[in-house]
Amino acid sequence: VWQTFADHFYLFRGTPTGMWLTQELHDVFGVTEKLTSQSAAAIYAQIDQRLQSPDFTPRRLYEQFNIEVLCTTDPATSDLSHHAAIRDSGWSGRIVPTFRPDAVVNLDAAGWRGQIDALSQVSGIDVGDYASFIQALEQRRAAFKEMGATATDHAAVTPFTERLSAQDADIILRRALGGEVADGDVKRFTGHMLMEMARMSSEDGLVMQLHPGSLRNHNPQLLEKFGPDMGADIPVATEFTHNLKPLLNEFGNHSNFRLILFMLDESTLSRELAPLAGHYPALRLGPPWWFFDSWNGMTRFRELVSETAGLYNTVGFNDDTRAFASIPARHDLARRVDANWIANLTVRHIIDMDDATEMIDAAAYGLVKAAYRL
């Protein structure tokens, strides 16, 4: 597998993946030779030798990377036993969970009915109607917060929000529990539950993140052969202004509520997202995500957003990676982009050096720490 990867490593030239991997090989594993078909075996041996070292345990790398806090993403049904084990171990590293309820609030999620049973079991609340469903979710949020969580995370194809009556929400949920989902139920219930998640965040203080705009599992043959999350997720056009109006009208001015929005549709940055973030005090813009987590994507983000929303209505950079060893490279790239953008503002006399010093400190460190209430 490694040899095949090395044979085709040239395909990553000019991509953020190529930049991350090249820097990771050099800075983390000490590889100075270019990865090619010919060098693959020697580099593999070098990496393997490094991984045998006590300095390459996850906890030692966490310390070497100078990480202050690492947040995992955990389903609402998680018993958080791994987090409890870390807490009880006496280690000083700060690893906290993030509440991700998609599998139980999205009625079309794979295995949804089984997830509801798991929610009942882990919460100790028998979910048989809407009231008990909400009670179980609130119980899990409290358990996550007790384990150190400061945020929630939600994915949806669209950011559609709608406030249903408790009676209508109960009818839809009971129907789904009975194995029937009517036309429109999924969209309306998901939209309503985003409103409820915002309501809960305004009460318990957990920062709400929303990642809309990805059509998952676009390739059915790949899905059938390998399962979900295999790279066949495609961005779609996204509308925020009308879809989020119910949520922002109800919670956008709430002093204890914070919503961090991510996007996969760059056309919305200057037209919708920057004006919304510049207006609603509860709203912040997350960094470019997924396909736009790149030098050009982050540069376009700063240029399209900052004239309306400024720097301080964004949240700096959170890497959203599943590849632990890539964390330093990803943060380094983001900080270089911000330094380049701020330097351009400085040499054009749009800001002075004192402004630039404060802005780069905020972009690299202060904003994300404040945004996630860390």
VEXPADO-344147 format. One record per atom (N, C-alpha, C): residue in one letter; x, y, z. Coordinates in steps of 0.2 Angstrom, whole numbers, padded with zeros to 4 digits, always signed. Each point is the difference from the previous one (the first is absolute). Example, Ala and Ser with C-alpha at 12.3 -4.5 7.8 and 13.67 -1.06 7.14 Angstrom:
# residues 2
A+0066-0028+0039A-0004+0006+0000A+0004+0006+0000S-0002+0005-0004S+0004+0006+0001S-0004+0005+0003
//
This chain:
# residues 374
V+0004-0006+0000V-0004+0006+0000V+0004+0006+0000W+0006+0000+0004W+0004+0006+0001W+0004+0001-0007Q+0002-0005-0003Q+0003+0000-0007Q-0004+0003-0005T-0007-0002+0000T-0004+0003-0005T-0002+0007+0002F+0000+0002+0006F-0001+0007+0002F+0006+0004-0003A+0006-0002+0001A+0006+0003-0002A+0000+0001-0007D-0002-0005-0004D+0000+0000-0007D-0004+0005-0003H-0005+0002+0004H-0005+0005-0003H+0000+0006+0004F+0005+0001+0004F+0000+0006+0005F+0001+0007-0005Y+0002-0001-0006Y+0001+0006-0004Y-0007+0003-0001L-0006-0004+0000L-0006+0003-0001L-0002+0005+0005F+0003+0000+0006F-0001+0005+0005F+0003+0007-0001R+0004+0001-0005R+0004+0006-0002R-0005+0006+0000G+0002+0005+0004G-0004+0006-0001G-0006+0000+0004T-0002-0006+0004T-0006+0000+0004T+0002+0001+0007P-0005+0002+0004P+0001+0000+0007P+0002-0006+0003T-0003-0006-0002T+0002-0006+0003T+0008-0001-0001G+0002+0001-0006G+0007+0000-0002G+0005+0004+0005M-0003+0006+0001M+0004+0005+0004M+0000-0003+0008W-0006-0002+0002W+0000-0003+0007W+0005-0006+0001L-0001-0005-0005L+0004-0006+0001L+0007+0001-0001T+0002+0005-0004T+0007+0001-0001T+0003+0003+0006Q-0003+0005+0003Q+0002+0003+0006Q+0000-0005+0006E-0006-0004+0000E+0000-0005+0006E+0006-0005-0001L+0001-0002-0005L+0006-0005-0001L+0006+0003+0002H+0001+0006-0001H+0007+0004+0001H+0000+0002+0008D-0006+0003+0002D+0001+0003+0007D-0002-0005+0005V-0004-0005-0001V-0002-0005+0005V+0005-0006+0000F+0001-0002-0006F+0004-0007-0001F+0007+0001-0002G+0002+0006-0001G+0007+0002-0002G+0002-0003-0007V-0005-0001-0004V+0002-0002-0007V+0002+0006-0004T+0006+0000-0003T+0003+0005-0004T+0000-0002-0007E-0001-0006-0002E+0000-0002-0007E-0007+0000-0003K+0000+0002-0006K-0007+0001-0004K-0003-0007+0000L-0006-0001+0001L-0004-0006-0001L-0001-0002-0007T+0003-0005-0002T-0001-0003-0007T-0001-0007+0000S-0001-0003-0006S+0000-0007+0000S+0007-0003+0002Q+0005+0003-0001Q+0007-0003+0001Q+0002+0001+0008S-0003+0006+0003S+0002+0001+0007S-0005-0003+0005A-0006-0003-0003A-0005-0002+0005A+0002-0005+0005A+0004-0005-0002A+0002-0005+0005A+0004+0003+0006A+0005+0004-0002A+0004+0003+0005A-0004+0005+0005I-0004+0004-0003I-0004+0004+0004I-0005-0004+0005Y-0003-0005-0003Y-0004-0004+0004Y+0003-0003+0006A+0006-0002-0001A+0005-0003+0005A+0001+0006+0006Q+0001+0006-0003Q+0002+0005+0005Q-0006+0002+0004I-0006+0000-0003I-0006+0001+0004I-0002-0005+0005D+0001-0006-0003D-0001-0006+0005D+0005+0000+0006Q+0006+0002-0001Q+0005+0001+0005Q-0002+0005+0005R-0003+0006-0003R-0002+0005+0005R-0006-0002+0004L-0004-0003-0003L-0006-0002+0004L+0001-0005+0005Q+0006-0003+0000Q+0002-0005+0006Q+0002+0004+0006S+0002+0007-0001S+0003+0004+0005S-0005+0002+0005P+0001+0000+0007P-0004+0002+0005P-0002+0008-0001D+0004+0003-0004D-0002+0007-0002D-0006+0001-0005F-0002-0006-0002F-0005+0000-0005F-0007-0003+0002T-0001+0000+0006T-0006-0002+0003T-0005+0006-0001P-0006-0001+0000P-0005+0005-0001P+0001+0006+0005R+0001-0002+0006R+0000+0005+0005R+0006+0004+0000R+0006-0003-0002R+0006+0003-0001R+0000+0005-0006L-0003-0002-0005L-0001+0004-0006L-0005+0006+0002Y-0005-0001+0004Y-0005+0005+0002Y+0004+0006+0003E+0005-0002+0005E+0004+0004+0003E+0005+0004-0004Q+0003-0004-0005Q+0005+0003-0005Q-0003+0005-0004F-0006-0002-0002F-0004+0005-0005F-0002+0006+0004N+0000+0000+0006N-0002+0006+0004N-0007+0002+0000I-0004-0006+0000I-0007+0001+0000I-0003+0001+0007E-0004+0005+0000E-0004+0002+0006E-0006-0004+0001V-0004-0001-0005V-0006-0004+0001V-0002-0003-0007L-0002-0006+0001L-0002-0004-0006L-0007-0003+0001C-0004+0002-0005C-0007-0002+0001C-0002-0005-0005T-0003-0006+0002T-0002-0005-0004T-0008+0001-0002T-0002-0003-0005T-0007+0000-0002T-0003-0006+0002D-0005+0000+0004D-0003-0006+0003D-0008+0000-0001P-0003-0006-0002P-0007+0000+0000P-0004+0001+0006A-0006+0002+0000A-0004+0001+0006A+0000-0007+0004T+0000-0005-0003T+0000-0007+0003T+0006-0002+0003S+0006+0004+0000S+0006-0003+0003S-0001+0001+0007D+0003-0006+0004D+0000+0001+0007D+0007+0003+0002L+0004+0003-0004L+0006+0004+0002L+0005-0004+0004S+0000-0006+0000S+0004-0004+0004S+0007+0001-0001H+0002+0001-0006H+0007+0002-0002H+0002+0007+0003H-0004+0004+0000H+0001+0007+0003H+0001-0001+0008A-0004-0004+0002A+0000-0001+0008A+0007-0003+0001A+0002-0005-0004A+0006-0004+0001A+0006+0005+0000I+0000+0005-0005I+0005+0005+0000I+0000+0005+0006R-0006+0002+0002R+0000+0004+0006R+0002-0003+0006D-0001-0007+0001D+0001-0003+0006D+0008-0003+0000S+0003+0001-0006S+0007-0002+0000S+0005+0004+0003G-0002+0007+0001G+0004+0004+0003G+0005+0004-0005W-0001-0001-0006W+0004+0003-0005W-0003+0007-0001S+0005+0005-0001S-0002+0007+0000S-0003+0003-0007G+0000-0004-0005G-0002+0002-0006G-0008+0001+0000R-0002+0005-0004R-0007+0001+0000R-0004-0002-0006I-0003-0006+0001I-0004-0003-0006I-0007+0000+0002V-0004+0004-0004V-0007+0000+0002V-0005-0002-0006P-0006-0002+0002P-0004-0002-0006P-0004+0006-0003T-0003-0002-0005T-0005+0005-0004T-0006-0004-0001F-0006+0003+0001F-0006-0003+0000F-0003+0000-0008R+0000-0006-0003R-0002+0000-0007R-0007-0005+0000P-0006+0003+0000P-0006-0004+0000P-0003-0002-0007D+0004+0001-0005D-0003-0001-0007D-0004-0007+0000A+0003-0005+0002A-0002-0007-0001A-0007-0001+0004V-0002+0005+0004V-0007-0001+0004V-0004+0005-0002V+0002+0006-0003V-0005+0005-0001V-0002+0000-0008N+0004-0003-0004N-0001+0000-0007N-0004-0007-0002L-0006+0001-0001L-0004-0006-0001L+0002-0005-0005D+0004+0003-0005D+0002-0004-0006D+0007-0003+0001A+0003+0001+0006A+0007-0003+0002A+0000-0007+0000A+0005-0003-0003A+0000-0008+0000A+0000-0003+0007G-0005-0005+0001G+0000-0003+0006G-0004+0005+0006W-0004+0004-0003W-0003+0005+0005W-0003-0003+0006R-0004-0005-0002R-0004-0003+0006R+0004-0003+0005G+0005-0003-0002G+0005-0004+0005G+0004+0006+0004Q+0001+0005-0003Q+0003+0006+0003Q-0004+0003+0006I-0007+0000-0002I-0005+0002+0006I+0000-0005+0005D+0001-0006-0001D+0000-0005+0005D+0007+0001+0004A+0005+0001-0003A+0007+0001+0003A-0001+0007+0005L-0003+0005-0003L-0001+0006+0004L-0004-0001+0006S-0005-0004+0000S-0004-0002+0006S+0004-0004+0005Q+0004-0004-0003Q+0004-0004+0005Q+0006+0004+0004V+0003+0004-0004V+0006+0004+0003V-0003+0006+0004S-0006+0002-0001S-0003+0006+0004S-0004-0003+0006G-0002-0006-0001G-0005-0002+0006G-0007+0002-0001I-0001+0003-0006I-0007+0003-0001I-0003-0004-0006D-0006-0003+0001D-0003-0004-0005D-0003+0005-0006V+0003+0000-0005V-0002+0005-0005V-0006-0003-0004G-0006+0002+0001G-0006-0002-0003G-0004+0005-0003D+0001+0007+0001D-0003+0005-0003D+0005+0006+0000Y-0003+0006-0002Y+0004+0006-0001Y+0003+0003+0007A-0004+0000+0005A+0002+0002+0006A+0006-0004+0003S-0001-0006+0000S+0006-0004+0003S+0006+0000-0005F-0001+0001-0006F+0005+0001-0005F+0004+0006+0002I-0003+0006+0001I+0003+0006+0002I+0004-0001+0007Q-0004-0003+0004Q+0003-0001+0007Q+0007-0004+0000A+0000-0006-0005A+0006-0004+0000A+0005+0004-0003L-0001+0005-0005L+0005+0004-0003L+0003+0005+0005E-0004+0003+0004E+0002+0004+0005E+0004-0003+0005Q-0001-0006+0002Q+0004-0004+0004Q+0006-0002-0003R+0001-0001-0006R+0006-0002-0003R+0005+0006-0001R-0003+0006-0001R+0003+0006-0001R+0003+0002+0007A-0003-0001+0006A+0002+0001+0006A+0006-0005+0002A+0000-0006-0002A+0005-0005+0001A+0006+0002-0004F-0001+0003-0006F+0006+0002-0004F+0003+0006+0003K-0004+0005+0002K+0003+0006+0004K+0004-0002+0006E-0003-0005+0004E+0003-0002+0006E+0007-0003-0002M+0001-0003-0006M+0006-0003-0002M+0005+0005-0004G-0002+0007+0000G+0004+0005-0002G-0002+0003-0007A-0005-0003-0003A-0002+0003-0006A-0002+0007+0000T+0002+0004-0005T-0002+0007-0001T-0004+0001-0006A-0001-0005-0004A-0003+0002-0007A-0004-0006-0002T-0005+0001-0005T-0004-0005-0003T+0002+0000-0008D-0002-0005-0004D+0002+0001-0007D-0006-0004-0004H-0002+0003-0005H-0006-0002-0004H+0001+0001-0007A-0002-0006-0004A+0001+0000-0007A-0007+0000-0003A-0001+0003-0006A-0006+0000-0003A+0001+0002-0008V-0004-0003-0004V+0001+0002-0007V-0001+0007-0001T-0006+0003+0003T-0001+0007+0000T-0001+0003+0007P+0001+0006+0001P-0001+0003+0007P-0007+0002+0001F-0005-0003-0003F-0007+0001+0001F-0002-0001+0008T-0003+0005+0002T-0003+0000+0007T-0007+0002+0000E-0004-0003+0004E-0007+0001+0001E-0002-0002+0007R-0004+0004+0003R-0003-0001+0007R-0007-0004-0001L+0000-0006+0002L-0006-0004+0001L-0003+0001+0007S-0006-0001+0000S-0003-0001+0006S+0002-0007+0004A-0001+0000+0006A+0002-0006+0003A-0004-0006-0002Q-0007+0002-0001Q-0004-0005-0003Q+0002-0003-0007D+0001+0005-0004D+0002-0003-0007D+0007-0004+0000A+0005+0003+0004A+0006-0004+0001A-0001-0007+0003D-0005-0001+0005D-0002-0006+0003D-0003-0005-0005I-0004+0003-0005I-0003-0004-0005I+0005-0003-0005I+0004+0004-0002I+0006-0002-0005I+0004-0005+0004L+0002+0001+0006L+0005-0005+0003L-0004-0006+0002R-0006+0000+0002R-0004-0007+0001R+0000-0004-0006R-0002+0004-0006R-0001-0003-0006R+0007-0004-0002A+0006+0004+0001A+0006-0003-0002A+0002-0006+0005L-0002+0000+0006L+0001-0005+0005L-0004-0006-0003G-0005+0001-0003G-0004-0006-0002G+0002-0002-0007G+0005+0003-0003G+0003-0003-0006G-0003+0004-0006E-0003+0006+0001E-0003+0003-0006E+0003+0007+0000V+0002+0003-0005V+0002+0007-0001V-0003+0003-0006A-0005+0004+0001A-0004+0003-0005A+0005+0005-0004D-0003+0002-0006D+0004+0005-0004D+0000+0007+0004G+0006+0002+0000G+0002+0007+0003G+0002-0001+0007D-0001-0006+0003D+0001-0001+0007D+0007+0001+0002V+0005-0002-0004V+0007+0000+0001V+0002+0007+0001K-0002+0004-0006K+0003+0007+0000K-0003+0004+0006R-0007-0001+0001R-0003+0004+0005R+0003-0001+0007F+0000-0007+0002F+0003-0002+0006F+0007+0002+0001T+0004-0001-0005T+0007+0002+0001T+0001+0008+0001G-0004+0004-0004G-0001+0007+0001G-0002+0002+0007H-0005-0004+0002H-0002+0002+0007H+0005-0002+0005M+0003-0005-0001M+0005-0003+0005M+0006+0005+0001L+0002+0003-0006L+0005+0005+0000L-0002+0006+0005M-0007+0002-0001M-0002+0005+0005M+0000-0002+0007E-0001-0006+0001E+0000-0003+0007E+0007+0000+0003M+0005-0002-0005M+0007+0000+0002M+0002+0007+0002A-0002+0005-0004A+0002+0007+0002A-0003+0002+0006R-0007-0002+0002R-0003+0001+0006R+0004-0003+0006M+0002-0006-0001M+0004-0003+0005M+0007+0003+0001S+0003+0002-0005S+0007+0004+0000S-0001+0006+0004S-0006+0004-0001S-0001+0006+0003S-0001-0001+0007E-0002-0006+0002E-0001-0001+0008E+0007-0003+0003D+0003-0005-0004D+0006-0003+0004D+0007+0003-0003G+0000+0004-0004G+0006+0004-0002G+0004-0004-0005L-0002-0006-0002L+0004-0004-0005L+0000+0004-0007V+0006+0001-0003V+0000+0004-0006V-0002-0005-0006M-0005+0003-0004M-0003-0004-0005M+0004+0001-0007Q+0002-0006-0003Q+0003+0000-0006Q-0004-0003-0006L-0001+0003-0005L-0004-0002-0006L+0004-0001-0006H+0001-0006-0003H+0003-0002-0006H-0005-0002-0005P-0003+0005-0004P-0004-0002-0006P+0003-0001-0006G-0004-0002-0005G+0003+0001-0007G+0003-0006-0003S+0000-0006+0003S+0003-0006-0003S-0005-0005-0002L+0000-0002-0006L-0005-0006-0002L+0005-0006+0001R-0002-0004+0005R+0004-0006+0002R-0001-0006-0005N+0005-0004-0001N-0001-0007-0003N-0002+0001-0007H+0003+0005-0004H-0003+0001-0007H+0001-0006-0005N+0005-0004+0002N+0001-0006-0005N-0003-0006+0003P-0005-0003-0002P-0003-0006+0003P+0004-0006-0001Q+0004-0001-0005Q+0004-0006+0000Q+0005+0000+0005L+0003+0006+0001L+0005+0000+0006L-0003-0001+0006L-0006+0003+0001L-0003-0001+0007L-0002-0007+0001E-0002-0004-0005E-0002-0007+0000E+0006-0004+0002K+0006+0002-0003K+0006-0005+0000K+0004+0002+0007F+0000+0006+0002F+0004+0002+0005F-0003+0003+0006G-0006+0002-0001G-0004+0004+0006G+0001+0007-0001P-0003+0004+0005P+0000+0007+0000P+0007+0003+0002D+0000+0007-0002D+0006+0003+0002D+0007-0002-0003M-0001-0001-0007M+0006-0003-0004M+0002+0005-0005G-0003+0007+0001G+0003+0005-0005G-0005+0002-0005A-0006-0003+0000A-0005+0002-0005A-0005+0005+0002D+0002+0005+0004D-0004+0005+0003D+0001+0006-0004I-0005+0004-0003I+0001+0005-0005I-0003+0006+0003P+0003+0006-0001P-0003+0006+0003P-0006+0002-0005V-0005+0003+0003V-0006+0003-0004V-0001+0007+0002A-0004+0003-0005A-0001+0007+0002A-0005+0001+0006T+0002+0005+0004T-0003+0001+0007T-0003+0007+0000E-0006+0000+0003E-0003+0007+0002E-0001+0001+0007F+0003+0005+0003F+0000+0001+0007F-0005+0005+0002T-0001+0005-0003T-0004+0006+0002T-0007-0001+0002H-0003-0004-0004H-0007-0002+0001H-0001-0006+0005N+0005-0005-0002N+0000-0006+0004N+0001+0001+0008L+0005+0005+0001L+0001+0001+0007L-0004+0005+0004K-0004+0003-0004K-0004+0006+0003K-0004-0002+0006P-0003-0006+0000P-0004-0001+0006P+0005-0001+0006L+0005-0004-0001L+0005-0001+0006L+0003+0007+0002L+0002+0004-0004L+0004+0006+0001L-0005+0005+0003N-0006+0000-0002N-0005+0005+0003N-0002-0002+0007E+0000-0007+0002E-0001-0002+0006E+0006+0000+0005F+0006-0001-0003F+0006-0001+0005F+0006+0005-0002G-0001+0003-0006G+0006+0003-0002G+0002+0006+0004N-0004+0003+0004N+0002+0005+0005N+0000-0002+0007H+0000-0007+0001H+0000-0002+0007H+0007+0000+0003S+0001+0003+0005S+0007+0001+0003S+0004-0006+0002N-0004-0006+0001N+0004-0006+0002N+0000-0005-0006F-0002+0002-0006F+0000-0004-0006F+0006+0001-0005R+0003-0005-0002R+0005+0001-0005R-0001-0005-0006L+0000+0002-0006L+0000-0004-0006L+0006+0001-0004I+0003-0005-0002I+0006+0000-0004I-0002-0003-0007L+0000+0003-0005L-0002-0002-0007L+0006-0002-0004F-0001-0006-0004F+0005-0002-0004F-0003+0000-0007M+0003+0000-0006M-0003+0000-0006M+0004-0004-0005L-0003-0003-0005L+0003-0003-0006L-0002+0004-0006D-0003+0006+0000D-0002+0003-0006D+0003+0007+0001E+0005+0002-0003E+0004+0006+0000E-0004+0006-0002S-0005-0001-0005S-0004+0005-0002S-0004+0004+0005T-0001-0004+0006T-0004+0003+0005T+0004+0005+0005L+0007+0000-0001L+0004+0003+0005L-0001+0007+0001S+0001+0004-0006S-0001+0007+0001S-0008+0002-0001R-0004-0004-0003R-0007+0002-0001R-0004-0001+0006E+0001-0006+0004E-0004-0002+0005E+0003+0000+0007L+0006-0004+0000L+0003-0002+0007L+0003+0006+0003A+0004+0004-0004A+0003+0006+0003A-0005+0005+0003P-0005+0001-0004P-0005+0005+0003P-0004-0003+0006L-0001-0006+0000L-0004-0003+0005L+0005+0000+0007A+0006-0002-0001A+0005+0000+0006A+0001+0007+0002G+0000+0005-0005G+0001+0007+0002G-0006+0003+0004H-0006-0003-0001H-0006+0002+0004H-0001-0003+0006Y-0001-0007+0000Y-0003-0004+0006Y+0006-0001+0005P-0001+0003+0006P+0006-0001+0005P+0001-0007+0002A-0004-0005-0001A+0001-0007+0002A+0004-0004-0006L+0000+0003-0006L+0003-0004-0005L+0007+0002-0002R+0004-0006-0001R+0007+0000-0002R+0001-0004-0006L+0005+0001-0004L+0001-0004-0006L+0006-0004+0001G-0001-0007-0001G+0006-0004+0001G+0004+0000-0006P+0006-0003+0001P+0005+0001-0006P-0002-0004-0006P+0003+0001-0006P-0001-0004-0006P+0000-0008+0002W-0004-0004-0002W-0001-0007+0002W+0001-0004-0006W+0003-0006+0001W+0000-0006-0004W+0003+0002-0007F-0004+0001-0005F+0003+0002-0007F+0004+0006+0000F-0002+0005+0004F+0003+0007+0000F+0005+0001+0006D+0002-0006+0003D+0005+0001+0006D+0007-0001-0004S+0002+0006-0003S+0006+0000-0005S+0002+0007+0000W+0006+0001-0002W+0003+0007-0001W-0005+0005-0004N-0002-0002-0005N-0004+0004-0004N-0007+0001+0003G-0003-0006+0002G-0006+0001+0004G+0000+0004+0006M+0005+0000+0004M+0000+0004+0006M+0001+0007-0002T+0004+0001-0005T+0002+0007-0003T-0007+0003-0003R-0003-0003-0004R-0007+0002-0002R-0005+0002+0005F+0000-0004+0005F-0004+0001+0006F+0001+0006+0003R+0007+0002+0002R+0001+0006+0003R-0001+0006-0004E+0001-0001-0007E-0001+0006-0004E-0008+0001-0001L-0004-0005+0000L-0007+0001-0001L-0004+0002+0006V+0002-0002+0006V-0003+0000+0006V+0001+0007+0004S+0007+0002+0000S+0002+0004+0005S-0002+0007-0001E-0002+0003-0006E-0002+0007-0001E-0007+0001+0003T-0004-0005+0001T-0006+0000+0003T-0001-0002+0007A+0003-0006+0001A+0000-0003+0007A+0006+0001+0004G+0005+0003-0003G+0007+0001+0003G+0003-0007+0003L+0005+0001+0003L+0004-0006+0003L-0004-0003+0006Y-0002+0005+0004Y-0002-0003+0007Y-0007-0003+0000N-0004-0001-0006N-0006-0004-0001N+0002-0006-0003T+0006-0002+0000T+0002-0007-0002T+0004-0003+0006V+0001-0006-0001V+0002-0004+0006V+0008-0003-0001G+0004+0004-0004G+0006-0003-0001G+0000-0007-0003F+0004-0005+0002F+0001-0006-0003F-0001-0006+0004N-0004-0004-0001N-0001-0007+0003N+0001-0005-0006D+0004-0005+0001D+0003-0004-0005D-0005-0005-0003D-0005-0003+0004D-0005-0005-0002D+0004-0006-0003T+0005-0002+0002T+0004-0005-0003T-0002-0007+0004R+0001-0005-0004R+0000-0007+0003R+0007-0003+0000A+0005+0004-0002A+0006-0003-0001A+0005+0004+0005F+0001-0003+0006F+0003+0003+0006F+0006+0003-0002A+0005-0003-0004A+0006+0002-0001A+0000+0006-0005S-0005+0002-0003S-0001+0005-0005S-0001+0007+0004I-0002+0000+0006I-0002+0006+0004I+0005+0006-0001P+0006-0001+0002P+0005+0005-0001P+0000+0003-0007A+0000-0004-0005A+0001+0002-0007A-0007+0005-0002R-0005-0003+0002R-0007+0004-0001R+0000+0007+0003H+0002+0000+0006H+0000+0006+0004H+0005+0005-0003D+0006-0003-0002D+0005+0004-0003D-0002+0003-0006L-0003-0003-0005L-0003+0002-0006L-0005+0006+0001A-0004-0001+0005A-0005+0005+0001A+0003+0006+0003R+0005+0000+0004R+0003+0006+0003R+0004+0003-0005R+0003-0004-0005R+0004+0004-0006R-0005+0004-0004V-0006-0003-0001V-0005+0003-0004V-0002+0007+0003D-0002-0001+0007D-0002+0006+0003D+0006+0006+0001A+0006-0003+0001A+0006+0005+0000A+0001+0003-0007N-0001-0003-0005N+0000+0003-0007N-0005+0005-0001W-0006-0002+0002W-0006+0005-0001W+0001+0006+0004I+0002-0001+0006I+0001+0006+0005I+0006+0004-0003A+0005-0003-0002A+0006+0004-0003A-0002+0004-0006N-0004-0003-0004N-0003+0004-0006N-0004+0006+0002L-0004-0001+0006L-0003+0006+0002L+0005+0005+0003T+0005-0002+0003T+0005+0005+0003T+0004+0004-0005V+0002-0004-0005V+0004+0004-0005V-0004+0004-0004R-0006-0001-0001R-0005+0005-0003R-0002+0005+0004H+0002+0001+0007H-0002+0005+0004H-0007+0000+0002I-0003-0006+0000I-0007-0001+0002I+0000-0001+0008I+0005-0003+0002I+0001+0000+0008I+0007+0001+0001D+0002+0002+0006D+0007+0001+0002D+0003-0006+0004M+0006+0000+0002M+0003-0005+0003M-0003-0003+0006D-0002+0005+0004D-0003-0002+0007D-0007-0004-0002D-0004+0003-0005D-0006-0004-0002D+0002-0007-0002A+0005-0001-0004A+0002-0006-0003A+0002-0005+0005T+0004+0003+0005T+0002-0005+0006T-0005-0003+0004E-0005+0005+0001E-0006-0003+0004E-0004-0004-0004M-0001+0001-0007M-0004-0004-0004M+0003-0007-0001I+0006-0001-0001I+0003-0006-0001I+0000-0004+0006D+0000+0003+0006D+0000-0004+0006D-0007-0002+0001A-0005+0004-0002A-0007-0002+0000A-0002-0006-0005A+0003+0001-0006A-0002-0005-0005A+0003-0007+0002A+0006+0000+0003A+0004-0006+0001A-0002-0003+0006Y-0003+0003+0005Y-0001-0003+0007Y-0006+0003+0003G-0001+0007+0001G-0005+0002+0004G-0007-0001-0002L-0001+0001-0006L-0007-0001-0003L-0003-0006+0001V+0004-0006-0001V-0003-0006+0000V-0001-0002+0007K+0004+0002+0005K-0001-0002+0007K-0006+0004+0003A-0001+0006-0002A-0006+0004+0002A-0006-0003-0003A+0000-0002-0006A-0006-0002-0004A-0003-0006+0003Y+0005-0005+0002Y-0002-0006+0002Y-0001-0001+0008R+0001+0006+0003R+0000+0001+0007R+0004-0005+0004L+0007+0000-0002L+0005-0004+0002L+0004+0004+0006
//
